Amino acid sequence: MKEYKPKIVCFLCKWCTSAGADLAGTSRLKYPSSILPIRVMCSSRIDPMFVVKAFLNGADGVFIGGCHPGDCHYHEGNYHTRRRFAMLIKVFNTLGLESKRLKLSWISASEGTKFAKVSNEYTEEIKNYGENPSKWNVFL
Amino acid sequence: MKRIGVFICHCGINIKGTVDVERLTEELAQYPGVAYIENYIFMCSEPGQKLIRDTIIEHKLDGVVVAACSPTLHETTFQDALEEMNINRHQLEVANIREQCSWVHDDIEEGTRKANLIIKTAVEKLKLNESLTPIFASLTKRVLIIGGGIAGIQAALDIADGGYEVILVEKEPSIGGHMIQLSETFPTLDCSQCIMTPKMVAVNKHKNIKLYANSELESIEGFVGNFKVNIKRKPQYVDPDKCTICDDCTPVCPVVVPSEYDEGMGWRKAIYIPFPQSIPATFTIDTENCLGFNPIACTKCSDACEPDAIDYDKKPEYFEEEIGAVIVATGFDLYSVDNMAEYGYGKYPDVLDGLQFERILSATGPTGGEMYRPSDGKVPKEIVFIQCSGSRDPERHLPYCSRICCMYTLKHAKLYKHKVHDGQPYIFYIDIRSGGKRYEEFVQQAVSEDGIVYFRGKVARIYKEADKMIVHGIDTLTSKKIEIKADMVVLAMGIKPNNSAEKVISNLKLNTDENGFLIEAHPKLRPVESLQSGFYLAGTAQGPKDIPDTVSQASAAAAKVLALLSNDEISHSPIVAIVNEELCSGCGICVSTCPYGARELDEIKKIATVNDVLCEGCGACISVCPSSAAQQKNLTDEQILNMVKIYSYL
C-alpha cells in the first residue's frame, strides 16, 4: 500500500515563520513534503474562513506560524491570531470538525531548527489521525 | 485572461537535484493560464533575465512566475526585469521552490510534486494581481544611530560629513564603546585611544551631529523615511553646561566602587567621569551607589562643587525626534566569564578576561601600563593565555568563532613580552585564525621574534598552589600532558551581542539569529541592511568582527543611508488595505484593529477609509471585517482561497 501523505496547508507570516522556514532550507534540514506553504504578511491576515475552507476542501491539517508574542513586526498582529485561534477551535468543535488538526506555533526567523522540528512532529501527528474525514462527512 | 510565463530555475543543482525540472515544465505547460513555460540553469543571471525579457515580447506575456529561491533574495531582481519591459512589477510572483522545497526534501518525486503545487499557487495568485504604482511619501532627512562605539561614531561622521543630520544615542555617559578600553590594536600595535579620541572629539564638534549620551531609545513608530522616536536621557545629576571638569568632587566622595571602564581592575567614586577623554566631558553620579539621594546622608560633592553644577533632584528627560532611517550599532560584550567555572574565574584574582588584561596593559589603566598582577602586585613571569574560552563549544558555550580572539591574544602576549622582557607567555589554541590583512605576518613575527610558545589543545583545569596558578592542559600535537606553574591566566573570551541589545532590537522589531546577532538582508549581497526597510546594521551587532571590518561596515551603512536620504521622496509599498465602499457598514472594527492609525471613519460617508501612507499592509483589518469590505491589494481573500484550493483539493 502506498504510504499515506497528508496535505497540510501552512500559513506563514513573512517576517518570522516564513523566514524561519527559509533558514531551515538554508541549513538543509529535512522535513516531509506534506508541509505546503502560503506566505502572508502577518498571521493576523489569516481569516478563519481560510482555515475552514481548507478543511472542507480536503486538507488534513492547517498550520499557522507567526512571530513570538511581543515580537510581531506589526506590533500586535499575533495577539489577534492567538485570540482568533482560540475561537477557531470552538468553531471547529461546534461544526463537528476536528480541532486537533489545527496547529498554531510561534517560530522566529532564527528558528529554522524549530520549523523543521514542528513540521516533522506535526506531520507525524496528522498521519496518526489519518485522512481528514470532514471532506466526506461535513456539509455546510 | 492574463498570459502568464513560468520560468523554473535549476539554481545549478540546488533545485534540479531534488526537483525534476523537465517533468515539471511538461506538467505545468497544460495548466490553465500558463502561456509559456521554460526552465533555465540560473534565472537570476543576466542571460536568465534576458530570457524573461525576450519571452515577454515574443509570447506577449502579461505576468511572470519565477520558480526559484526565496522571494527575499531575488524578487526585486525579477521585478526590475519586468519593469524594463514596461510590465508592472506587481505582475511578478516568485514561487519559493528552493528554501521551502528542494533544500528540505531528499526525494525527487516528493520535491517535484510539491514544487508543482507551489508554482500553481503562485500562478493562481498572479492571475488576480493588479498593477500597482508605489505610494510616495515625504522623507525626513535625518538619521538615528544607536550606539556610540567605533561603528556608531564612524557612521555618524560619514553621514554628517555628507551633509545630513545625525542623532547619536549612547547608553553610557560617554561615547567610545569597547574600543576606547583597548591598549593597542592588532596588527599595527597603534594606540587605540590615540586613534579613537580624535574621532570622538569630531563627533562632539560636528555641527550635524546631535549627541544624546547616557540615553536610551524609548519607542519608535512610523516607517522608512518617517519615523518618530522618543529618546530618554537618564539623569546625570551634573549639569554639563556648568561643570568645568575641575575634579573637586571626586576626592571628597566617600563611595568607592569598581570602575566599569577598567573592567573592575580599578576603582572609581560614585561621582565620576568614565575616563579622562570622555565625550561629553562631564561628570555623572551613579544612582545605585551615591549616598546623596538622601540629603541627610551625604552632600559632599555638592558642597565641593563651586559652579554648583550638581542637582540630586534631576529627573529623566524625554525627547521626540523625527528621523528617516536608523543605524543599529549596539556592539558587543564579552561572553561572561562567570560561565567558565572550570578556569577558576572569580575564585582566583589572577585569572582575568581579555578586556581586564587590556586595561592592565593600557597606559591609562589602573597600573599605568605597568605589568602587575592583581592579587599581590608582583610582576608575572609566566602567563598562560587560553584561546577559544567559551567559543566554538556548541555543547556548553558559544557555538561560533568570535574572530578576534586569536589576534587579540597574540597581541596581549606580544605587549606583555614588550613590558616584561624575561617573561614567558604560553598560548593554548585550537586553531590560529589569522585571516586579515597583515595578520599572518603578525603571527609569524610573534612566534619567531617574541618567543611565544603555542600549545595546540585545551586547558582542562586551573587551580592554585601557593602563589602559582597550576594550569593543566594537553598538547594534542605531541599527545603530551602540559602542566604550567603560571603567575597569571588570561581567558580569551568570545564576544556576544551587547547586553543592552536585546531590548533595543525588540523595540525596533528587528530579527536576530540564534545567537542574538542582527540578521542582514542578504548574507553576501546586502550585508549592512536589515530586511525591514529603513534599518541598517553596523559593527558587532551584526556578528563578531575586528575594528577594520567594523569601520568598513559602518561606512557602508552610512553610504546606504546617504543614498536613501538623497531622495526627495520615498516610495512605500502599495500592498495596502482597500475598502469596498458598497459593502462597508462603517462598524469601525478595522479602526480599532489597525496598529498604525491608518484606518479612519469618514464621518460624512459613514464608511471606513485607509490612509495609504500610514498603512503597512499587515492585513489585520481585512480578516476582522465582518462584511469583507476590506481587502488587501494583491493578497485578497479570493487569491488566498484559490491558493488554499491548490493545496487542499484531492
HADDOCK unambig.tbl for C-alpha pairs under 7 A between the chains (distance, minus, plus):
assign (segid A and resid 7 and name CA) (segid B and resid 648 and name CA) 6.45 0.50 0.50
assign (segid A and resid 9 and name CA) (segid B and resid 644 and name CA) 6.99 0.50 0.50
assign (segid A and resid 9 and name CA) (segid B and resid 647 and name CA) 6.46 0.50 0.50
assign (segid A and resid 21 and name CA) (segid B and resid 100 and name CA) 6.32 0.50 0.50
assign (segid A and resid 22 and name CA) (segid B and resid 70 and name CA) 6.94 0.50 0.50
assign (segid A and resid 22 and name CA) (segid B and resid 99 and name CA) 4.85 0.50 0.50
assign (segid A and resid 22 and name CA) (segid B and resid 100 and name CA) 6.01 0.50 0.50
assign (segid A and resid 25 and name CA) (segid B and resid 99 and name CA) 4.15 0.50 0.50
assign (segid A and resid 25 and name CA) (segid B and resid 100 and name CA) 5.89 0.50 0.50
assign (segid A and resid 25 and name CA) (segid B and resid 103 and name CA) 5.07 0.50 0.50
assign (segid A and resid 25 and name CA) (segid B and resid 104 and name CA) 5.38 0.50 0.50
assign (segid A and resid 26 and name CA) (segid B and resid 99 and name CA) 6.09 0.50 0.50
assign (segid A and resid 28 and name CA) (segid B and resid 103 and name CA) 5.45 0.50 0.50
assign (segid A and resid 28 and name CA) (segid B and resid 104 and name CA) 5.72 0.50 0.50
assign (segid A and resid 29 and name CA) (segid B and resid 104 and name CA) 5.62 0.50 0.50
assign (segid A and resid 30 and name CA) (segid B and resid 104 and name CA) 4.47 0.50 0.50
assign (segid A and resid 30 and name CA) (segid B and resid 105 and name CA) 5.76 0.50 0.50
assign (segid A and resid 31 and name CA) (segid B and resid 104 and name CA) 6.00 0.50 0.50
assign (segid A and resid 31 and name CA) (segid B and resid 105 and name CA) 6.52 0.50 0.50
assign (segid A and resid 32 and name CA) (segid B and resid 105 and name CA) 6.82 0.50 0.50
assign (segid A and resid 33 and name CA) (segid B and resid 105 and name CA) 6.69 0.50 0.50
assign (segid A and resid 33 and name CA) (segid B and resid 110 and name CA) 6.13 0.50 0.50
assign (segid A and resid 33 and name CA) (segid B and resid 111 and name CA) 6.95 0.50 0.50
assign (segid A and resid 33 and name CA) (segid B and resid 114 and name CA) 6.37 0.50 0.50
assign (segid A and resid 36 and name CA) (segid B and resid 647 and name CA) 6.83 0.50 0.50
assign (segid A and resid 41 and name CA) (segid B and resid 618 and name CA) 5.39 0.50 0.50
assign (segid A and resid 42 and name CA) (segid B and resid 618 and name CA) 5.37 0.50 0.50
assign (segid A and resid 42 and name CA) (segid B and resid 619 and name CA) 6.81 0.50 0.50
assign (segid A and resid 44 and name CA) (segid B and resid 619 and name CA) 6.61 0.50 0.50
assign (segid A and resid 44 and name CA) (segid B and resid 620 and name CA) 4.84 0.50 0.50
assign (segid A and resid 45 and name CA) (segid B and resid 618 and name CA) 6.72 0.50 0.50
assign (segid A and resid 45 and name CA) (segid B and resid 619 and name CA) 4.60 0.50 0.50
assign (segid A and resid 45 and name CA) (segid B and resid 620 and name CA) 5.03 0.50 0.50
assign (segid A and resid 45 and name CA) (segid B and resid 622 and name CA) 6.58 0.50 0.50
assign (segid A and resid 45 and name CA) (segid B and resid 623 and name CA) 5.58 0.50 0.50
assign (segid A and resid 46 and name CA) (segid B and resid 623 and name CA) 6.33 0.50 0.50
assign (segid A and resid 47 and name CA) (segid B and resid 623 and name CA) 4.73 0.50 0.50
assign (segid A and resid 50 and name CA) (segid B and resid 641 and name CA) 6.27 0.50 0.50
assign (segid A and resid 54 and name CA) (segid B and resid 644 and name CA) 5.95 0.50 0.50
assign (segid A and resid 54 and name CA) (segid B and resid 645 and name CA) 6.87 0.50 0.50
assign (segid A and resid 54 and name CA) (segid B and resid 648 and name CA) 5.91 0.50 0.50
assign (segid A and resid 57 and name CA) (segid B and resid 645 and name CA) 6.60 0.50 0.50
assign (segid A and resid 57 and name CA) (segid B and resid 648 and name CA) 5.54 0.50 0.50
assign (segid A and resid 57 and name CA) (segid B and resid 649 and name CA) 5.38 0.50 0.50
assign (segid A and resid 58 and name CA) (segid B and resid 648 and name CA) 5.08 0.50 0.50
assign (segid A and resid 58 and name CA) (segid B and resid 649 and name CA) 5.57 0.50 0.50
assign (segid A and resid 58 and name CA) (segid B and resid 650 and name CA) 6.40 0.50 0.50
assign (segid A and resid 59 and name CA) (segid B and resid 648 and name CA) 4.37 0.50 0.50
assign (segid A and resid 71 and name CA) (segid B and resid 506 and name CA) 6.57 0.50 0.50
assign (segid A and resid 71 and name CA) (segid B and resid 509 and name CA) 6.19 0.50 0.50
assign (segid A and resid 73 and name CA) (segid B and resid 509 and name CA) 5.70 0.50 0.50
assign (segid A and resid 74 and name CA) (segid B and resid 618 and name CA) 6.68 0.50 0.50
assign (segid A and resid 75 and name CA) (segid B and resid 595 and name CA) 6.97 0.50 0.50
assign (segid A and resid 77 and name CA) (segid B and resid 620 and name CA) 6.38 0.50 0.50
assign (segid A and resid 109 and name CA) (segid B and resid 511 and name CA) 6.47 0.50 0.50
assign (segid A and resid 110 and name CA) (segid B and resid 512 and name CA) 6.33 0.50 0.50
assign (segid A and resid 110 and name CA) (segid B and resid 513 and name CA) 4.47 0.50 0.50
assign (segid A and resid 110 and name CA) (segid B and resid 514 and name CA) 5.12 0.50 0.50
assign (segid A and resid 111 and name CA) (segid B and resid 514 and name CA) 6.84 0.50 0.50
